[in-house]
């Protein structure tokens, strides 16, 4: 029997690759919300892509590709939890709420528009360095507030205010970018 990759037509490979690229970032965010760990999230997404590729012939084209992949990630997450029993599970109601949010996100995305995350990255670049550094350390690197404040030479109350102002600036920037017609 031939491996699954040989049984799939080149056009399907190209379509799958394009869909994978289009959904990759959102799937990483989704997996990150489940796993709360960057490495585990990346592994879940990779495993989901492999499973999707192997089962591409079973994909119902009337369904949303992103929703299908998120379902695979949820199943991979449950498998992961069974193997790592000490991890905290996310209940089904929370998973369903996340699925609704991601489905709305997918519905609002259009190929011609800049992705929300790309816009967020651009907005982050326009923040003053002190605010951008606080955001990166707190949200991207997940450092504790006390450690960030010490590294920046400020007290924790100042850090909290800086993060508040940075979030407000990012929100305003995103509103301008996403609500202003191109």
N, C-alpha and C positions, 0 to 999 in steps of 0.2 A: 504494500500500500504506500502511495506517495505521501510525503509530509504535507500538511495543510497548506503551506505557502506555495507549493507547486500546483495545487489544484485551483488556486484563485487567479483569475484573469488579471493581466497587467493593469487594465483600466480600474479594476476593483482595488488593486494595490495603491494606485495613485489617489483614488477617492478616499481610501482608508487613511493614507498618509496625510492628506489635506485635512480630513476631519480630525485626526489625532492632533495635528498642529493647532487647529482652530480651538479645540477644547482643552488642550493640555494645561494651560495656566489655571483655568477654572476648576479643573479636576484636582489639581494640586491643592488649591485652596479648600476644596471640599474634603479631600483626604486629610489635610492638615487640621481641619475642624474636628474630624473624627479622632485622629490619632494624637493630636497635640504634640507631634514630634515631626520635625522636617524630614529626617531620614526615613522614618516609617511611612510617612505620607508619600514620599517619592517611590518607595518600594511598592506600596499599594497601587499607585497609578501605573507603574511599570507592569505589575502583575495583571492589572485590569486590561491594559493594552494587549498583552500577550493572550489573555483569555478571549478578548474580543476578536483578535485576529484569527485565533483558532476556530471561533464560532461565528465568523462573519457570514457564513452561509445561512445561519439561523436568524440573522437580524431581520426584523420586520421593518421594511423601509417606510411603513406608515407611522412608525414610532420616531420619537426624537432621539437622535444619536447620543446627545449629551446625557439624557435621562437614562438611556440604556447603559452607558458607561458608568454613571453614578450608581446604578443598581449593581453592576459588577463590583465596583469599589466597596459598596456596602457588604456584599457577600464576602469579599476578600477580607474586609475588616472583621467580620464575624469569625472567619477562619483564623485570623490572627489572634483574636481574643481567646478562642478555644486553645490555641497553642501557648498563649501567654496569659494565663488565668488571672494574674495579679493586675492587669490593666483595667482601667475603669471603662465600663460599657456605656454606650449612649442608648437611651431608651427609644423605643419605636416611635413614640409621639414626637420626640425631638428630631429624629431622622426624617419623619414625614414633614415637619415644619421646614427643615433645611431643604428638603427636596422641592417644596413649593417655592421657596426663595430662589433656589438655583434655576428652577424652571422659568420663573419670572425674569431672572437675569438673562437666561438664554433667549427668551422671547424678545427682550428689549435690545439685544445685540443685533447689529446688522453688519454685513461684511464691509460696507463702505464707510462705516463710522469707526473712529478710534475706540479701542477697547477702554473700558473704565480703568483698568489697571495701568494701561499705558498712560492715560491721562493723569492718574494718581502719581506715577513715577515722574512725569513731567512737572506736576505741581510741586512735588517734593524737591525737585532741583531748584525751584524758584524761591524756596523758603530761605530765610537767613540761616547761615551756617549753624548758629547756636540752636535754633529750633530743629533744623534737619537732623543734627547729630542726636538730639534728645529723642526724636521720633525713631530714628534708625536703631538706637540702642535699646529703647523701650519696647518697640513693636517688632522689629525685625530680628534683633539679637536676644530679646527677652531677658535683658539684664534687670536685676532688681533696682528699684528707684534709689535706694541708698547708695548703691555702687555707682550708678550714673551720676548722681549729685556729687559724690566725692570726686569722680573723674573729671567732672566739669567745673569743680571748685565752687559749687553753689549748695545751698541747703535744700532739703527735700520739698519744702513749701514752694520755693522758687521753681524747682523742677516741675512740680504739679501745675503751676501757673503757666510755665513755658509750654508744657504739653497741651494744656487747654487752649492756649493761643495758637499753637501750631495746628491743632485739630480744626479750629475755627477757620484758620487761613486755608487749610487744605479743602475744607468743605466749600468755602466760597470760591476757591479756584476751580474745583470740580463742577460746581453749579454753573460757573461761567462757561467752562469748556463743553459741558454736556448739554446745556440748555440753549446755547447760542448756535443758531444754524450756520453751517459751513458755507 
